[in-house]
Structures are given as structure tokens and as C-alpha cells.
Amino acid sequence: MATQIFFNLPVKDLNRSVEFFAALGFSFNPDYTDENATCMIINENAYVMLLVDTFFKTFTSKGVANSKDSAEAIIAYSVDSREAVDEAVKTALASGGSPSEDPQDYGFMYNHSFQDPDGHLWEVMWMDPAGPPADSVAADSMSTGGSAGPRS
């Protein structure tokens, strides 16, 4: 079983990316930072490695997706409140990010998204610790014929 996760993203301008994510409140591990890469800390078990495109390419024989035109992933992270969701997106847009999707409000879950300067998709979400009301989960499951719940 994995004990840590390292998500690797190619970036065009490492300094611009560090400034962008620092404005959102993320910090970086200087032990894993040089001119080619940095390690953005999500929490003690989750990290995002921001790798300059040319360095990223040394780890794969596949072509690197142009994230301005194609979605390769949606990276989601949670915050403590609905207000914090809106504040994170507002900060992202003011720091050089661009809009992505409209906010989605499911009552027990609220999310909004943005694109970082390289076009990677980020979703900020808040979920009520109590979860969805039990009656809505049962009704949703019956009406969809399968699992309940919105996409995250």
C-alpha cells in the first residue's frame, strides 16, 4: 500500500509556477528544488512535483500533453469551508490562473475550479464532514441505477 503520493506536472516556467502556487498558500521543500524541479507540499503524504518540460520529458517516452488544449488530469484538493473554496479560486485568478468550470453546489459538497498558468486543471472542494443526507444517497442511487454522488 502506498504511503505517499507524488504527482508530477510539466511546467513551462518553474519560477512563475512557484509564485502562483505560493500565492495559493502552498509551500515547497527546498531539498527537492533546483532549476529543473520543485516539490510542492500538499500535506505530509501528498506532493506535486513541478518539473520543467524538458526535465519532465526525461521520465517518459510518451509525448507530453499540451495542457492548454487537452486535459490530462484534474487535480482536486479540499479546504475547510465553502468560503475557502471561493477564496482559493479568486486568488488563483488574481495570480495568473484562468477560469475553468462554474462552481457546483451539491449542498453537502461545494467545488469550483481554475487552470494554473500552464493550463493544468485544479478543483478546490469543500465537503460537509457529515456527508450527504442518507435519504438523498438512497434516492440518487435508485434514480441512477448505480452509485450515488456527484463527480468530484
Accessible surface in RSA format (square Angstrom, percent):
REM  Atomic radii and reference values for relative SASA: ProtOr
REM  Chains: A
REM  Algorithm: Lee & Richards
REM  Probe-radius: 1.40
REM  Slices: 20
REM RES _ NUM      All-atoms   Total-Side   Main-Chain    Non-polar    All polar
REM                ABS   REL    ABS   REL    ABS   REL    ABS   REL    ABS   REL
RES MET A   1   232.58 120.4 150.82  99.8  81.76 194.7 127.90 108.7 104.68 138.7
RES ALA A   2    89.76  82.5  54.20  83.6  35.56  80.9  65.14  91.7  24.61  65.2
RES THR A   3   114.16  81.2  95.36  96.7  18.80  44.8  77.05 103.5  37.11  56.1
RES GLN A   4    85.35  47.7  64.95  47.5  20.40  48.6  14.51  30.9  70.84  53.7
RES ILE A   5   105.69  60.1 102.83  76.6   2.86   6.9 105.41  75.9   0.28   0.8
RES PHE A   6    99.39  49.7  79.25  49.1  20.15  52.4  79.25  48.0  20.15  57.7
RES PHE A   7    68.54  34.3  66.01  40.9   2.53   6.6  68.54  41.6   0.00   0.0
RES ASN A   8    69.19  47.7  54.02  52.2  15.17  36.5  13.54  32.6  55.65  53.8
RES LEU A   9     2.07   1.2   2.07   1.5   0.00   0.0   2.07   1.5   0.00   0.0
RES PRO A  10    13.76  10.0  11.16  10.2   2.61   9.5  11.16   9.2   2.61  16.2
RES VAL A  11     1.17   0.8   0.53   0.5   0.65   1.6   1.17   1.0   0.00   0.0
RES LYS A  12   149.38  72.9 124.50  76.4  24.89  59.3  87.52  78.8  61.87  65.9
RES ASP A  13    65.41  45.8  60.69  60.4   4.72  11.2  18.24  42.9  47.17  47.0
RES LEU A  14    17.63   9.8  13.69   9.8   3.95   9.9  13.69   9.6   3.95  10.6
RES ASN A  15   111.40  76.8 108.77 105.1   2.63   6.3  20.55  49.5  90.85  87.8
RES ARG A  16    92.44  38.8  88.84  45.3   3.61   8.6  48.48  66.3  43.96  26.6
RES SER A  17     1.28   1.1   1.28   1.7   0.00   0.0   0.14   0.3   1.15   1.6
RES VAL A  18    42.23  27.8  42.23  38.2   0.00   0.0  42.23  36.7   0.00   0.0
RES GLU A  19   123.76  71.1 113.75  86.1  10.01  23.8  45.72  88.4  78.04  63.7
RES PHE A  20     3.18   1.6   0.77   0.5   2.41   6.3   2.76   1.7   0.43   1.2
RES PHE A  21     2.13   1.1   2.13   1.3   0.00   0.0   2.13   1.3   0.00   0.0
RES ALA A  22    49.37  45.4  34.45  53.2  14.91  33.9  34.81  49.0  14.55  38.6
RES ALA A  23    52.59  48.4  21.14  32.6  31.44  71.5  34.38  48.4  18.21  48.2
RES LEU A  24    30.27  16.9   1.66   1.2  28.61  71.9   4.95   3.5  25.32  68.1
RES GLY A  25    67.28  83.0   0.00   N/A  67.28  83.0  35.36  97.0  31.91  71.5
RES PHE A  26    27.81  13.9  18.62  11.5   9.19  23.9  20.50  12.4   7.31  20.9
RES SER A  27    63.42  53.6  58.36  77.9   5.07  11.7  44.21  94.2  19.21  26.9
RES PHE A  28    40.74  20.4  23.39  14.5  17.35  45.2  23.39  14.2  17.35  49.7
RES ASN A  29    34.01  23.5  33.55  32.4   0.46   1.1   2.57   6.2  31.44  30.4
RES PRO A  30   109.30  79.7  92.27  84.1  17.02  61.9  95.75  79.1  13.55  84.2
RES ASP A  31   123.05  86.2  89.79  89.4  33.26  78.7  22.20  52.2 100.85 100.6
RES TYR A  32   137.43  64.2 126.33  71.9  11.10  28.9  87.09  65.4  50.34  62.1
RES THR A  33    61.19  43.5  37.80  38.3  23.40  55.8  38.22  51.3  22.98  34.7
RES ASP A  34    79.24  55.5  62.42  62.1  16.82  39.8  35.93  84.6  43.31  43.2
RES GLU A  35   139.16  79.9 115.54  87.4  23.63  56.3  69.76 134.9  69.40  56.7
RES ASN A  36    46.34  32.0  46.34  44.8   0.00   0.0   0.16   0.4  46.18  44.6
RES ALA A  37     8.46   7.8   8.46  13.1   0.00   0.0   8.46  11.9   0.00   0.0
RES THR A  38     0.52   0.4   0.52   0.5   0.00   0.0   0.00   0.0   0.52   0.8
RES CYS A  39     2.31   1.7   2.31   2.6   0.00   0.0   0.00   0.0   2.31   2.5
RES MET A  40     0.00   0.0   0.00   0.0   0.00   0.0   0.00   0.0   0.00   0.0
RES ILE A  41    54.73  31.1  50.01  37.3   4.72  11.4  50.01  36.0   4.72  12.8
RES ILE A  42    55.12  31.4  30.46  22.7  24.65  59.4  30.46  21.9  24.65  66.9
RES ASN A  43    70.42  48.6  63.14  61.0   7.27  17.5  26.19  63.0  44.22  42.7
RES GLU A  44   132.46  76.1 118.74  89.8  13.73  32.7  61.04 118.1  71.42  58.3
RES ASN A  45    69.90  48.2  68.45  66.1   1.44   3.5  16.45  39.6  53.45  51.7
RES ALA A  46    19.31  17.8  19.31  29.8   0.00   0.0  19.31  27.2   0.00   0.0
RES TYR A  47    31.02  14.5  29.10  16.6   1.91   5.0  10.80   8.1  20.21  24.9
RES VAL A  48     3.46   2.3   3.46   3.1   0.00   0.0   3.46   3.0   0.00   0.0
RES MET A  49    30.57  15.8  30.57  20.2   0.00   0.0  27.68  23.5   2.89   3.8
RES LEU A  50     0.02   0.0   0.02   0.0   0.00   0.0   0.02   0.0   0.00   0.0
RES LEU A  51     6.86   3.8   6.86   4.9   0.00   0.0   6.86   4.8   0.00   0.0
RES VAL A  52    31.37  20.6  31.37  28.4   0.00   0.0  31.37  27.3   0.00   0.0
RES ASP A  53    21.89  15.3  21.89  21.8   0.00   0.0  11.48  27.0  10.41  10.4
RES THR A  54    97.04  69.0  89.69  90.9   7.35  17.5  75.45 101.3  21.59  32.6
RES PHE A  55    64.72  32.4  61.63  38.2   3.09   8.0  64.58  39.2   0.14   0.4
RES PHE A  56    36.39  18.2  36.38  22.5   0.01   0.0  36.38  22.1   0.01   0.0
RES LYS A  57   111.02  54.2 102.13  62.7   8.89  21.2  52.43  47.2  58.58  62.4
RES THR A  58   102.36  72.8  63.17  64.0  39.19  93.4  68.53  92.1  33.82  51.1
RES PHE A  59   134.72  67.4  98.55  61.0  36.18  94.1 105.37  63.9  29.36  84.0
RES THR A  60    50.72  36.1  29.22  29.6  21.50  51.2  28.68  38.5  22.05  33.3
RES SER A  61   125.30 105.9  78.98 105.4  46.32 106.7  56.13 119.5  69.16  96.9
RES LYS A  62   162.86  79.4 149.69  91.8  13.17  31.4  99.29  89.4  63.57  67.7
RES GLY A  63    75.86  93.6   0.00   N/A  75.86  93.6  43.62 119.7  32.24  72.2
RES VAL A  64    42.23  27.8  11.32  10.2  30.91  74.5  14.17  12.3  28.05  76.1
RES ALA A  65    48.55  44.6  24.58  37.9  23.97  54.5  35.97  50.7  12.58  33.3
RES ASN A  66    83.01  57.2  70.51  68.1  12.50  30.1  35.43  85.3  47.58  46.0
RES SER A  67    14.04  11.9   6.28   8.4   7.76  17.9   0.28   0.6  13.76  19.3
RES LYS A  68   133.74  65.2 105.57  64.8  28.16  67.1  71.62  64.5  62.12  66.2
RES ASP A  69   119.36  83.6  79.72  79.3  39.64  93.7  31.73  74.7  87.63  87.4
RES SER A  70    60.98  51.5  50.36  67.2  10.62  24.5  28.69  61.1  32.29  45.2
RES ALA A  71    74.94  68.9  37.29  57.5  37.65  85.6  39.28  55.3  35.66  94.5
RES GLU A  72    74.99  43.1  37.58  28.4  37.41  89.1  43.70  84.5  31.29  25.5
RES ALA A  73    31.60  29.1  17.88  27.6  13.73  31.2  30.75  43.3   0.85   2.3
RES ILE A  74    95.85  54.5  67.73  50.5  28.12  67.8  67.73  48.8  28.12  76.3
RES ILE A  75    21.98  12.5  18.53  13.8   3.44   8.3  21.98  15.8   0.00   0.0
RES ALA A  76    48.92  45.0  20.48  31.6  28.44  64.7  20.51  28.9  28.41  75.3
RES TYR A  77    31.19  14.6  24.43  13.9   6.76  17.6  30.04  22.6   1.15   1.4
RES SER A  78    81.55  68.9  58.79  78.5  22.76  52.4  21.93  46.7  59.61  83.5
RES VAL A  79    36.39  23.9  21.45  19.4  14.94  36.0  28.92  25.1   7.46  20.2
RES ASP A  80   139.80  97.9 115.88 115.3  23.92  56.6  37.36  87.9 102.44 102.2
RES SER A  81    34.98  29.6  33.78  45.1   1.20   2.8  25.87  55.1   9.11  12.8
RES ARG A  82    69.03  29.0  67.65  34.5   1.38   3.3  39.47  53.9  29.56  17.9
RES GLU A  83   126.42  72.6 119.63  90.5   6.78  16.2  70.66 136.7  55.76  45.5
RES ALA A  84    33.16  30.5  25.43  39.2   7.73  17.6  30.65  43.2   2.52   6.7
RES VAL A  85     0.00   0.0   0.00   0.0   0.00   0.0   0.00   0.0   0.00   0.0
RES ASP A  86    65.73  46.0  60.96  60.7   4.77  11.3  29.53  69.5  36.20  36.1
RES GLU A  87    96.55  55.4  94.78  71.7   1.77   4.2  47.03  91.0  49.52  40.4
RES ALA A  88    14.97  13.8   9.25  14.3   5.73  13.0  14.40  20.3   0.57   1.5
RES VAL A  89     4.39   2.9   4.39   4.0   0.00   0.0   4.39   3.8   0.00   0.0
RES LYS A  90   138.91  67.8 132.75  81.5   6.16  14.7  84.89  76.4  54.02  57.5
RES THR A  91    32.20  22.9  29.07  29.5   3.13   7.5  19.85  26.7  12.34  18.7
RES ALA A  92     0.00   0.0   0.00   0.0   0.00   0.0   0.00   0.0   0.00   0.0
RES LEU A  93    70.51  39.3  53.75  38.5  16.76  42.1  54.10  38.0  16.41  44.2
RES ALA A  94    91.00  83.7  46.36  71.5  44.64 101.5  58.71  82.7  32.28  85.5
RES SER A  95    40.59  34.3  13.06  17.4  27.53  63.4  15.63  33.3  24.96  35.0
RES GLY A  96    52.34  64.5   0.00   N/A  52.34  64.5  33.30  91.4  19.05  42.7
RES GLY A  97    12.63  15.6   0.00   N/A  12.63  15.6   0.19   0.5  12.44  27.9
RES SER A  98    46.68  39.4  45.84  61.2   0.84   1.9  35.74  76.1  10.93  15.3
RES PRO A  99    96.75  70.5  87.14  79.4   9.60  34.9  88.25  72.9   8.49  52.8
RES SER A 100    33.10  28.0   4.17   5.6  28.93  66.6   1.65   3.5  31.45  44.1
RES GLU A 101   103.85  59.6  98.22  74.3   5.63  13.4  24.55  47.5  79.30  64.7
RES ASP A 102   118.82  83.2 110.76 110.2   8.06  19.1  27.08  63.7  91.75  91.5
RES PRO A 103    63.92  46.6  45.48  41.5  18.44  67.0  45.70  37.7  18.22 113.2
RES GLN A 104    45.25  25.3  40.79  29.8   4.46  10.6  20.37  43.4  24.88  18.9
RES ASP A 105    89.52  62.7  56.40  56.1  33.12  78.3  25.07  59.0  64.45  64.3
RES TYR A 106    83.21  38.8  59.84  34.0  23.37  60.8  53.90  40.5  29.31  36.1
RES GLY A 107    46.65  57.5   0.00   N/A  46.65  57.5  37.13 101.9   9.52  21.3
RES PHE A 108    29.51  14.8  24.07  14.9   5.45  14.2  26.72  16.2   2.79   8.0
RES MET A 109     3.66   1.9   3.66   2.4   0.00   0.0   1.11   0.9   2.55   3.4
RES TYR A 110    24.18  11.3  24.18  13.8   0.00   0.0  13.48  10.1  10.70  13.2
RES ASN A 111     3.21   2.2   3.21   3.1   0.00   0.0   0.14   0.3   3.07   3.0
RES HIS A 112    36.66  20.0  35.04  24.4   1.62   4.1  24.77  25.5  11.89  13.8
RES SER A 113     8.73   7.4   8.11  10.8   0.62   1.4   7.31  15.6   1.42   2.0
RES PHE A 114     0.15   0.1   0.15   0.1   0.00   0.0   0.15   0.1   0.00   0.0
RES GLN A 115    44.77  25.0  44.77  32.7   0.00   0.0   0.30   0.6  44.46  33.7
RES ASP A 116     3.39   2.4   1.40   1.4   1.99   4.7   0.66   1.5   2.73   2.7
RES PRO A 117    10.16   7.4   5.17   4.7   4.99  18.1   9.06   7.5   1.09   6.8
RES ASP A 118     8.36   5.9   4.76   4.7   3.60   8.5   4.65  11.0   3.71   3.7
RES GLY A 119     2.73   3.4   0.00   N/A   2.73   3.4   1.19   3.3   1.54   3.4
RES HIS A 120     1.89   1.0   1.85   1.3   0.05   0.1   1.89   1.9   0.00   0.0
RES LEU A 121    33.89  18.9  33.87  24.2   0.02   0.0  33.87  23.8   0.02   0.1
RES TRP A 122     0.59   0.2   0.56   0.3   0.03   0.1   0.56   0.3   0.03   0.0
RES GLU A 123     4.41   2.5   4.41   3.3   0.00   0.0   0.00   0.0   4.41   3.6
RES VAL A 124     0.00   0.0   0.00   0.0   0.00   0.0   0.00   0.0   0.00   0.0
RES MET A 125    26.21  13.6  26.21  17.3   0.00   0.0  13.55  11.5  12.66  16.8
RES TRP A 126    40.72  16.3  40.71  19.7   0.02   0.0  32.11  17.1   8.61  14.0
RES MET A 127    82.50  42.7  68.75  45.5  13.75  32.7  38.80  33.0  43.70  57.9
RES ASP A 128    47.86  33.5  46.11  45.9   1.75   4.1   1.24   2.9  46.62  46.5
RES PRO A 129   133.94  97.6  91.79  83.7  42.15 153.2 104.15  86.0  29.80 185.2
RES ALA A 130    91.67  84.3  51.57  79.6  40.10  91.2  64.37  90.7  27.30  72.3
RES GLY A 131    19.47  24.0   0.00   N/A  19.47  24.0  13.33  36.6   6.13  13.7
RES PRO A 132    48.33  35.2  36.96  33.7  11.36  41.3  36.96  30.5  11.36  70.6
RES PRO A 133    77.18  56.3  65.20  59.4  11.99  43.6  77.18  63.7   0.00   0.0
RES ALA A 134    87.92  80.8  69.66 107.5  18.26  41.5  75.68 106.6  12.24  32.4
RES ASP A 135   110.15  77.2  96.66  96.2  13.49  31.9  50.21 118.2  59.94  59.8
RES SER A 136    49.55  41.9  41.39  55.2   8.17  18.8  43.42  92.5   6.14   8.6
RES VAL A 137    58.84  38.7  57.56  52.1   1.28   3.1  58.84  51.1   0.00   0.0
RES ALA A 138    55.05  50.6  47.35  73.1   7.70  17.5  54.69  77.0   0.36   1.0
RES ALA A 139    60.70  55.8  51.51  79.5   9.19  20.9  57.41  80.9   3.29   8.7
RES ASP A 140    58.84  41.2  55.64  55.4   3.20   7.6   8.52  20.0  50.32  50.2
RES SER A 141    40.95  34.6  38.53  51.4   2.42   5.6  12.39  26.4  28.56  40.0
RES MET A 142   160.92  83.3 131.65  87.1  29.27  69.7 113.44  96.4  47.48  62.9
RES SER A 143    93.83  79.3  51.11  68.2  42.72  98.4  52.98 112.8  40.86  57.2
RES THR A 144    89.37  63.6  52.71  53.4  36.66  87.4  61.44  82.5  27.92  42.2
RES GLY A 145    72.24  89.1   0.00   N/A  72.24  89.1  36.78 100.9  35.46  79.4
RES GLY A 146    36.82  45.4   0.00   N/A  36.82  45.4  34.96  95.9   1.87   4.2
RES SER A 147   107.61  90.9  77.21 103.0  30.40  70.0  52.53 111.9  55.08  77.2
RES ALA A 148    35.70  32.8   5.43   8.4  30.28  68.9   6.40   9.0  29.30  77.6
RES GLY A 149    46.32  57.1   0.00   N/A  46.32  57.1  18.78  51.5  27.54  61.7
RES PRO A 150    41.96  30.6  11.71  10.7  30.25 109.9  24.40  20.1  17.56 109.1
RES ARG A 151   116.72  49.0  99.22  50.6  17.50  41.7  79.53 108.7  37.19  22.5
RES SER A 152    73.87  62.4  55.99  74.7  17.88  41.2  20.93  44.6  52.94  74.2
END  Absolute sums over single chains surface
CHAIN  1 A     8982.9       6767.3       2215.6       5149.6       3833.3
END  Absolute sums over all chains
TOTAL          8982.9       6767.3       2215.6       5149.6       3833.3
